Amino acid sequence: MAIKKNRTPLMTKSSGNVFADLRLPNAEEKQTKVRLAVAINQIIADQRLSQKVAARQLKINQPKISALSNYRLEGFSVERLMNFLTALDRDVDIVIRRKPKSGRTGRILVIAA
């Protein structure tokens, strides 16, 4: 009878940015766009806006709202997404501070309050 060894699956701790973990180019920008889009989509859902009404409020067409709601963000800049948030009556604060003295590089972090 063969002896079965208990094998633990190999796991790698996430950096907190799935795009960086997948070694995709522009990982910080992609992560920033997704977090901004999550905030936008949450506001639209909370306000129960139709895509048509949301498009009018953001001054874009309905297909762009559809792309945004499906996280197809190639056509959206970080600046444009931040402008959408201000159009939805939200403040966007950008805080610049010295990074900790750890070995990591500087980062961009988006937090929805």
ChimeraX commands (.cxc) that place a marker at each C-alpha (Angstrom):
marker #1 position 0.00,0.00,0.00 radius 0.5
marker #1 position 1.38,3.36,-1.04 radius 0.5
marker #1 position 1.83,6.05,1.59 radius 0.5
marker #1 position 0.12,9.32,0.69 radius 0.5
marker #1 position 2.04,12.44,1.53 radius 0.5
marker #1 position 0.03,15.38,2.76 radius 0.5
marker #1 position 0.94,18.12,0.30 radius 0.5
marker #1 position 0.09,21.70,1.08 radius 0.5
marker #1 position -0.66,23.71,-2.05 radius 0.5
marker #1 position 1.92,26.34,-2.82 radius 0.5
marker #1 position 0.66,29.84,-2.18 radius 0.5
marker #1 position 2.15,33.22,-2.78 radius 0.5
marker #1 position 1.15,36.16,-0.63 radius 0.5
marker #1 position -0.55,38.92,-2.63 radius 0.5
marker #1 position 1.01,42.34,-2.88 radius 0.5
marker #1 position -2.47,43.82,-2.61 radius 0.5
marker #1 position -2.50,44.63,-6.33 radius 0.5
marker #1 position -3.67,41.73,-8.48 radius 0.5
marker #1 position -2.34,43.47,-11.61 radius 0.5
marker #1 position 1.16,43.65,-10.11 radius 0.5
marker #1 position 0.88,40.04,-8.93 radius 0.5
marker #1 position 0.11,39.08,-12.54 radius 0.5
marker #1 position 3.05,41.22,-13.68 radius 0.5
marker #1 position 0.87,43.30,-15.99 radius 0.5
marker #1 position 2.20,46.62,-17.27 radius 0.5
marker #1 position 0.91,49.80,-15.57 radius 0.5
marker #1 position -0.33,47.79,-12.60 radius 0.5
marker #1 position -0.66,50.80,-10.27 radius 0.5
marker #1 position -2.73,52.72,-12.83 radius 0.5
marker #1 position -4.96,49.71,-13.48 radius 0.5
marker #1 position -5.55,49.24,-9.75 radius 0.5
marker #1 position -6.33,52.94,-9.31 radius 0.5
marker #1 position -8.82,52.89,-12.19 radius 0.5
marker #1 position -10.59,49.83,-10.80 radius 0.5
marker #1 position -10.92,51.34,-7.33 radius 0.5
marker #1 position -12.28,54.59,-8.76 radius 0.5
marker #1 position -14.71,52.64,-10.96 radius 0.5
marker #1 position -15.87,50.60,-7.96 radius 0.5
marker #1 position -16.66,53.85,-6.12 radius 0.5
marker #1 position -18.50,55.29,-9.16 radius 0.5
marker #1 position -20.52,52.11,-9.72 radius 0.5
marker #1 position -21.41,51.96,-6.02 radius 0.5
marker #1 position -22.68,55.55,-6.05 radius 0.5
marker #1 position -24.73,54.89,-9.20 radius 0.5
marker #1 position -26.22,51.76,-7.58 radius 0.5
marker #1 position -26.87,53.48,-4.24 radius 0.5
marker #1 position -28.68,56.31,-6.02 radius 0.5
marker #1 position -30.53,53.77,-8.18 radius 0.5
marker #1 position -29.64,55.69,-11.33 radius 0.5
marker #1 position -30.43,54.12,-14.67 radius 0.5
marker #1 position -27.59,54.02,-17.17 radius 0.5
marker #1 position -29.36,56.72,-19.16 radius 0.5
marker #1 position -29.65,59.06,-16.16 radius 0.5
marker #1 position -26.09,58.31,-15.01 radius 0.5
marker #1 position -24.80,59.02,-18.52 radius 0.5
marker #1 position -26.59,62.37,-18.56 radius 0.5
marker #1 position -25.18,63.28,-15.13 radius 0.5
marker #1 position -21.63,62.32,-16.16 radius 0.5
marker #1 position -22.02,63.92,-19.61 radius 0.5
marker #1 position -21.13,60.74,-21.48 radius 0.5
marker #1 position -23.16,58.35,-23.62 radius 0.5
marker #1 position -24.90,55.23,-22.30 radius 0.5
marker #1 position -22.45,52.75,-23.93 radius 0.5
marker #1 position -19.64,54.36,-21.90 radius 0.5
marker #1 position -21.68,53.85,-18.71 radius 0.5
marker #1 position -22.10,50.22,-19.73 radius 0.5
marker #1 position -18.33,49.88,-20.23 radius 0.5
marker #1 position -17.71,51.51,-16.85 radius 0.5
marker #1 position -20.20,49.24,-15.09 radius 0.5
marker #1 position -18.49,46.21,-16.65 radius 0.5
marker #1 position -15.01,47.49,-15.71 radius 0.5
marker #1 position -13.86,47.87,-19.30 radius 0.5
marker #1 position -11.71,50.84,-18.38 radius 0.5
marker #1 position -9.28,51.15,-21.31 radius 0.5
marker #1 position -10.96,54.33,-22.58 radius 0.5
marker #1 position -10.98,56.07,-19.20 radius 0.5
marker #1 position -8.11,58.01,-17.63 radius 0.5
marker #1 position -7.66,58.30,-13.88 radius 0.5
marker #1 position -8.40,62.02,-14.21 radius 0.5
marker #1 position -11.65,61.39,-16.07 radius 0.5
marker #1 position -12.79,58.87,-13.45 radius 0.5
marker #1 position -12.05,61.39,-10.70 radius 0.5
marker #1 position -14.09,63.99,-12.61 radius 0.5
marker #1 position -16.99,61.51,-12.71 radius 0.5
marker #1 position -16.82,61.30,-8.92 radius 0.5
marker #1 position -17.02,65.08,-8.56 radius 0.5
marker #1 position -19.98,65.08,-11.00 radius 0.5
marker #1 position -21.62,62.60,-8.59 radius 0.5
marker #1 position -21.19,65.14,-5.75 radius 0.5
marker #1 position -18.14,63.54,-4.20 radius 0.5
marker #1 position -14.90,65.17,-3.13 radius 0.5
marker #1 position -11.67,63.57,-4.31 radius 0.5
marker #1 position -8.68,64.24,-2.06 radius 0.5
marker #1 position -5.15,63.51,-3.20 radius 0.5
marker #1 position -2.64,63.21,-0.36 radius 0.5
marker #1 position 1.08,63.17,-1.08 radius 0.5
marker #1 position 3.38,62.05,1.70 radius 0.5
marker #1 position 6.79,60.55,2.15 radius 0.5
marker #1 position 6.73,56.77,1.96 radius 0.5
marker #1 position 7.92,54.69,4.91 radius 0.5
marker #1 position 11.59,53.78,4.96 radius 0.5
marker #1 position 10.82,50.19,4.05 radius 0.5
marker #1 position 12.34,48.77,0.88 radius 0.5
marker #1 position 9.16,49.07,-1.15 radius 0.5
marker #1 position 8.65,51.65,-3.86 radius 0.5
marker #1 position 6.13,54.47,-3.62 radius 0.5
marker #1 position 2.52,53.56,-4.33 radius 0.5
marker #1 position -0.82,54.99,-5.34 radius 0.5
marker #1 position -3.73,54.13,-3.08 radius 0.5
marker #1 position -7.41,54.89,-3.61 radius 0.5
marker #1 position -9.75,54.57,-0.65 radius 0.5
marker #1 position -13.47,55.24,-0.93 radius 0.5
marker #1 position -14.90,56.69,2.27 radius 0.5
marker link #1:1,2 radius 0.2
marker link #1:2,3 radius 0.2
marker link #1:3,4 radius 0.2
marker link #1:4,5 radius 0.2
marker link #1:5,6 radius 0.2
marker link #1:6,7 radius 0.2
marker link #1:7,8 radius 0.2
marker link #1:8,9 radius 0.2
marker link #1:9,10 radius 0.2
marker link #1:10,11 radius 0.2
marker link #1:11,12 radius 0.2
marker link #1:12,13 radius 0.2
marker link #1:13,14 radius 0.2
marker link #1:14,15 radius 0.2
marker link #1:15,16 radius 0.2
marker link #1:16,17 radius 0.2
marker link #1:17,18 radius 0.2
marker link #1:18,19 radius 0.2
marker link #1:19,20 radius 0.2
marker link #1:20,21 radius 0.2
marker link #1:21,22 radius 0.2
marker link #1:22,23 radius 0.2
marker link #1:23,24 radius 0.2
marker link #1:24,25 radius 0.2
marker link #1:25,26 radius 0.2
marker link #1:26,27 radius 0.2
marker link #1:27,28 radius 0.2
marker link #1:28,29 radius 0.2
marker link #1:29,30 radius 0.2
marker link #1:30,31 radius 0.2
marker link #1:31,32 radius 0.2
marker link #1:32,33 radius 0.2
marker link #1:33,34 radius 0.2
marker link #1:34,35 radius 0.2
marker link #1:35,36 radius 0.2
marker link #1:36,37 radius 0.2
marker link #1:37,38 radius 0.2
marker link #1:38,39 radius 0.2
marker link #1:39,40 radius 0.2
marker link #1:40,41 radius 0.2
marker link #1:41,42 radius 0.2
marker link #1:42,43 radius 0.2
marker link #1:43,44 radius 0.2
marker link #1:44,45 radius 0.2
marker link #1:45,46 radius 0.2
marker link #1:46,47 radius 0.2
marker link #1:47,48 radius 0.2
marker link #1:48,49 radius 0.2
marker link #1:49,50 radius 0.2
marker link #1:50,51 radius 0.2
marker link #1:51,52 radius 0.2
marker link #1:52,53 radius 0.2
marker link #1:53,54 radius 0.2
marker link #1:54,55 radius 0.2
marker link #1:55,56 radius 0.2
marker link #1:56,57 radius 0.2
marker link #1:57,58 radius 0.2
marker link #1:58,59 radius 0.2
marker link #1:59,60 radius 0.2
marker link #1:60,61 radius 0.2
marker link #1:61,62 radius 0.2
marker link #1:62,63 radius 0.2
marker link #1:63,64 radius 0.2
marker link #1:64,65 radius 0.2
marker link #1:65,66 radius 0.2
marker link #1:66,67 radius 0.2
marker link #1:67,68 radius 0.2
marker link #1:68,69 radius 0.2
marker link #1:69,70 radius 0.2
marker link #1:70,71 radius 0.2
marker link #1:71,72 radius 0.2
marker link #1:72,73 radius 0.2
marker link #1:73,74 radius 0.2
marker link #1:74,75 radius 0.2
marker link #1:75,76 radius 0.2
marker link #1:76,77 radius 0.2
marker link #1:77,78 radius 0.2
marker link #1:78,79 radius 0.2
marker link #1:79,80 radius 0.2
marker link #1:80,81 radius 0.2
marker link #1:81,82 radius 0.2
marker link #1:82,83 radius 0.2
marker link #1:83,84 radius 0.2
marker link #1:84,85 radius 0.2
marker link #1:85,86 radius 0.2
marker link #1:86,87 radius 0.2
marker link #1:87,88 radius 0.2
marker link #1:88,89 radius 0.2
marker link #1:89,90 radius 0.2
marker link #1:90,91 radius 0.2
marker link #1:91,92 radius 0.2
marker link #1:92,93 radius 0.2
marker link #1:93,94 radius 0.2
marker link #1:94,95 radius 0.2
marker link #1:95,96 radius 0.2
marker link #1:96,97 radius 0.2
marker link #1:97,98 radius 0.2
marker link #1:98,99 radius 0.2
marker link #1:99,100 radius 0.2
marker link #1:100,101 radius 0.2
marker link #1:101,102 radius 0.2
marker link #1:102,103 radius 0.2
marker link #1:103,104 radius 0.2
marker link #1:104,105 radius 0.2
marker link #1:105,106 radius 0.2
marker link #1:106,107 radius 0.2
marker link #1:107,108 radius 0.2
marker link #1:108,109 radius 0.2
marker link #1:109,110 radius 0.2
marker link #1:110,111 radius 0.2
marker link #1:111,112 radius 0.2
marker link #1:112,113 radius 0.2
view
